[in-house]
């Protein structure tokens, strides 16, 4: 049975109730601010790291899967959240045609789950960057012993060269004034026969600001792009090789997070309080409702600088079933050391 708030938000969006209240002071102020100022400068961009991603690693461990994936999973029949996130990790690596020896840049690496997976299962040398201090410390510890380097760095500060670049769930923090810069940074950091996979939440319309409630309480200085925003920003910089929409998978992903959050809340009640509990559940369930209503999408866009036919096929370093089973066990063992 779906939570009531999830269903309520889905029906409200489908009924287009927001259009009845199109002119509201918070919306007008958000639009004016977005037009006047760049909300995602180097200095401002780090605010979301402090406010959201630095909440605490044990809090996100309780809500997410063993591989700490804070983005859309990829479900098949019978999958639980952990299996669906492993499926997503391998799908991303396959889309990038990873193979041993390639250098991979992970922009917005989170807690290091994808970087770790690419190093262990595809033999890549990985550099992951994040603007969250808590994520950086966690990922550095989790990836110890692998060919993975985790850096506390904004994407605009990258100067190295890579064979592949991936950015999953980070483009939502770039901002419309910076999409062209984002694409150019990826291009200058990518070899001529390289591939860039940009995967993130997109709206159905091109806007210049985010929902005021999300901006204030959940993701400061965030903004959802449209597919048009991103493809326009890539014009003359990249070739668009492929676009896939896995958005319908985000509804069950968010519901799984909400279930984990509700189940483990007693551990965090004294730390965060009742106001936070209501706010966080509304965030998860309203977003799930938006994906269910199809007002939000999750696009996976593959870019290249040259003909994709020149790139090699993906190569795992061990059979998938064996690797995925070990990955889950190792992730659980690492998390146990943090208790």
C-alpha positions in Angstrom: 0.0 0.0 0.0 1.4 3.4 -1.0 1.8 6.1 1.7 -1.0 8.7 1.6 1.3 11.7 1.1 2.9 10.0 -2.0 -0.5 9.4 -3.6 -1.8 12.8 -2.6 1.2 14.6 -4.3 0.9 12.4 -7.4 -2.8 13.3 -7.8 -2.2 17.0 -7.1 0.4 17.1 -9.8 -1.7 15.2 -12.3 -4.6 17.6 -11.6 -2.2 20.5 -12.2 -3.2 22.2 -9.0 0.0 24.1 -9.0 -1.2 26.2 -11.9 -4.0 27.6 -9.8 -1.4 29.2 -7.5 1.2 30.1 -10.2 1.8 33.6 -8.8 3.0 33.3 -5.3 5.5 35.5 -3.5 8.0 32.7 -2.8 8.0 31.7 -6.5 8.4 35.3 -7.7 11.3 35.9 -5.3 13.0 32.7 -6.3 12.6 33.6 -10.0 14.0 37.2 -9.4 16.9 35.9 -7.4 17.8 33.3 -10.0 17.7 35.8 -12.8 19.9 38.4 -11.0 22.5 36.2 -9.3 24.4 33.0 -10.0 23.2 30.8 -7.1 25.8 28.1 -7.8 29.1 29.9 -7.7 32.2 28.2 -6.3 31.4 29.6 -2.9 27.7 29.1 -2.9 27.8 25.6 -4.3 29.4 24.3 -1.2 26.4 25.2 0.9 24.4 22.1 -0.1 27.3 20.0 1.1 27.2 21.5 4.5 23.4 21.6 4.9 22.4 18.4 3.3 25.1 15.8 2.6 27.0 16.5 5.8 24.0 15.7 8.0 25.8 12.6 9.2 27.1 9.4 7.5 25.2 7.1 9.9 21.9 8.8 9.0 22.4 8.1 5.3 23.7 4.6 6.0 20.4 3.9 7.7 18.3 5.2 4.8 20.3 4.0 1.7 21.4 0.6 0.4 24.7 -1.1 1.4 26.6 0.6 -1.5 25.4 4.1 -0.3 23.7 5.0 -3.6 21.8 8.3 -3.3 20.3 8.2 -6.8 17.8 6.3 -8.8 18.1 2.5 -8.7 17.3 0.2 -11.6 14.7 -2.3 -10.7 13.9 -5.7 -12.2 11.2 -8.0 -11.1 11.9 -9.3 -7.6 14.7 -6.8 -6.8 15.0 -5.2 -3.4 16.8 -1.9 -3.1 20.3 -3.3 -2.7 19.9 -5.5 -5.8 18.4 -2.7 -7.8 21.3 -0.3 -6.9 23.9 -2.9 -7.9 22.1 -3.3 -11.2 22.3 0.5 -11.7 26.0 0.5 -10.9 26.8 -2.1 -13.4 24.5 -0.5 -16.0 26.3 2.8 -15.6 29.7 1.1 -16.1 28.4 -0.8 -19.1 27.2 2.5 -20.7 30.6 4.0 -20.2 32.2 0.9 -21.8 34.7 0.7 -18.9 37.7 -1.6 -19.1 40.9 -2.2 -17.1 43.4 0.6 -17.2 41.0 3.5 -18.1 41.1 6.6 -15.9 37.6 7.6 -14.7 36.5 10.9 -13.2 33.4 10.6 -11.0 31.9 14.1 -10.5 29.8 14.2 -7.4 31.1 10.8 -6.2 29.0 10.8 -3.0 30.2 8.2 -0.5 32.4 6.5 -3.2 30.1 3.6 -4.1 30.4 4.0 -7.9 34.1 4.8 -7.8 34.7 1.7 -5.7 32.6 -0.5 -8.0 34.3 0.7 -11.1 37.8 0.1 -9.6 36.9 -3.4 -8.2 34.9 -4.8 -11.1 36.2 -3.0 -14.1 39.9 -2.4 -13.1 39.7 1.4 -13.6 41.8 4.0 -12.0 39.2 6.4 -10.5 39.3 9.9 -9.2 36.1 10.9 -7.3 35.3 14.5 -6.3 32.7 15.8 -3.9 32.0 19.1 -2.1 30.9 17.3 1.1 33.5 16.9 3.8 31.6 14.0 5.4 31.3 12.2 2.1 34.9 12.8 1.3 36.1 11.3 4.6 33.8 8.3 4.3 34.7 7.6 0.7 38.5 7.9 1.4 38.2 5.3 4.1 35.9 3.0 2.1 38.0 3.0 -1.0 41.3 2.5 0.8 43.5 -0.2 -0.9 41.9 0.4 -4.3 43.1 2.5 -7.2 40.7 5.3 -6.1 41.5 8.8 -5.1 38.8 10.9 -3.4 39.2 14.7 -3.5 37.3 17.5 -1.8 36.9 19.6 -4.9 34.4 21.5 -7.1 34.0 20.2 -10.7 35.3 23.6 -11.9 38.7 23.0 -10.2 39.5 19.8 -12.2 42.6 20.1 -14.3 43.6 16.4 -15.0 42.8 14.3 -18.1 40.6 11.2 -18.1 39.3 8.5 -20.5 35.8 8.5 -19.0 33.8 10.9 -17.0 30.6 10.1 -15.0 28.3 12.4 -13.1 25.3 10.7 -11.4 22.9 12.8 -9.4 25.1 15.9 -9.4 23.8 18.0 -12.3 20.9 19.1 -10.1 23.4 21.3 -8.3 25.0 23.0 -11.3 22.5 25.7 -12.1 21.3 27.1 -15.4 24.0 29.8 -15.5 26.7 27.2 -15.3 25.5 24.4 -17.6 27.8 25.5 -20.5 30.7 25.7 -18.1 29.9 22.3 -16.8 30.0 20.8 -20.3 33.2 22.7 -21.2 34.9 21.5 -18.0 34.0 17.9 -18.8 35.2 18.3 -22.4 38.6 19.8 -21.5 39.1 17.0 -19.0 38.2 14.2 -21.4 40.4 12.5 -24.0 39.4 12.8 -27.6 38.0 9.2 -27.7 36.4 9.5 -24.3 32.9 9.2 -23.1 30.9 11.4 -20.6 27.8 10.1 -18.9 25.6 12.7 -17.3 22.7 11.2 -15.3 20.3 13.3 -13.2 16.8 14.4 -12.4 15.2 16.7 -15.0 11.9 18.5 -15.2 9.6 18.5 -18.1 10.0 22.3 -18.6 13.0 24.6 -18.8 13.0 26.7 -15.6 15.6 28.9 -13.9 14.8 28.1 -10.3 13.8 25.2 -8.1 10.8 24.7 -5.9 11.1 27.3 -3.0 10.4 24.7 -0.3 13.1 22.3 -1.6 15.5 25.2 -1.9 14.9 26.3 1.7 14.6 23.0 3.6 16.3 20.3 1.6 18.7 21.3 -1.2 20.0 24.9 -1.0 21.0 26.5 -4.3 19.7 23.5 -6.3 17.9 23.6 -9.6 16.5 20.8 -11.8 17.5 21.2 -15.5 15.4 20.1 -18.4 16.7 17.8 -21.1 16.7 20.9 -23.4 18.9 22.8 -20.9 21.6 20.1 -21.1 21.5 19.4 -24.8 21.7 23.1 -25.6 24.7 23.4 -23.3 26.4 20.5 -25.1 26.0 22.0 -28.5 29.4 22.4 -30.3 31.1 20.7 -27.3 29.9 17.1 -27.4 28.1 14.6 -29.7 25.0 13.2 -28.0 25.2 9.4 -28.5 22.3 8.1 -26.5 19.6 9.3 -24.1 17.7 7.0 -21.8 15.0 7.8 -19.2 14.9 5.6 -16.1 12.6 8.0 -14.2 9.9 5.4 -13.4 12.4 3.6 -11.2 12.7 6.6 -8.9 9.3 6.2 -7.4 10.1 2.7 -5.9 13.6 4.0 -5.0 12.3 6.9 -3.0 9.6 4.7 -1.3 12.4 2.2 -0.2 14.3 5.1 1.3 11.3 6.4 3.1 10.6 2.9 4.5 14.2 2.7 5.7 14.0 6.2 7.2 10.7 5.4 9.0 12.0 2.0 10.3 15.3 3.4 11.7 14.0 6.8 12.9 14.0 5.9 16.6 17.9 6.0 16.4 17.8 9.6 15.2 14.7 11.1 16.9 16.6 12.8 19.7 19.3 14.1 17.4 17.0 15.7 14.7 13.6 16.1 16.3 10.0 15.8 15.2 10.1 18.8 12.8 12.9 17.2 10.8 11.0 13.8 10.7 8.0 15.5 9.1 10.1 17.5 6.7 12.2 14.6 5.6 9.2 12.3 5.0 7.5 15.0 3.0 10.6 15.5 0.9 10.9 11.8 0.1 7.2 11.1 -0.5 6.5 14.3 -2.5 9.4 13.5 -4.8 8.1 9.9 -5.2 4.7 11.3 -6.1 6.2 13.7 -8.7 8.0 10.8 -10.4 4.9 8.7 -10.3 3.0 11.5 -11.9 5.8 11.7 -14.5 6.4 15.4 -13.9 10.1 14.5 -13.1 12.4 12.3 -15.2 15.8 10.7 -14.7 17.8 11.1 -17.9 21.0 9.2 -18.6 22.8 11.1 -21.4 25.9 9.7 -23.0 28.2 12.2 -24.7 31.3 11.6 -26.8 33.8 13.9 -28.5 34.3 11.5 -31.5 32.6 8.5 -33.0 31.5 6.1 -30.3 32.2 3.1 -32.6 35.9 3.7 -31.9 35.6 2.8 -28.2 36.0 -0.7 -26.9 33.4 -2.9 -25.3 33.1 -3.0 -21.5 35.2 -5.5 -19.7 34.5 -6.7 -16.1 37.4 -8.2 -14.2 35.3 -11.1 -12.8 31.9 -12.7 -13.4 28.9 -10.5 -12.6 27.1 -12.8 -10.1 30.3 -13.5 -8.1 31.3 -9.9 -8.1 27.9 -8.5 -7.0 27.6 -11.0 -4.1 31.0 -10.1 -2.8 30.3 -6.4 -3.3 27.3 -6.6 -1.0 29.1 -8.6 1.7 32.1 -6.3 1.6 29.9 -3.2 1.9 28.1 -4.6 4.9 31.4 -5.6 6.5 32.8 -2.0 6.1 29.7 -0.5 7.6 29.9 -2.8 10.5 33.4 -1.4 11.3 31.8 2.1 11.7 29.3 1.1 14.4 
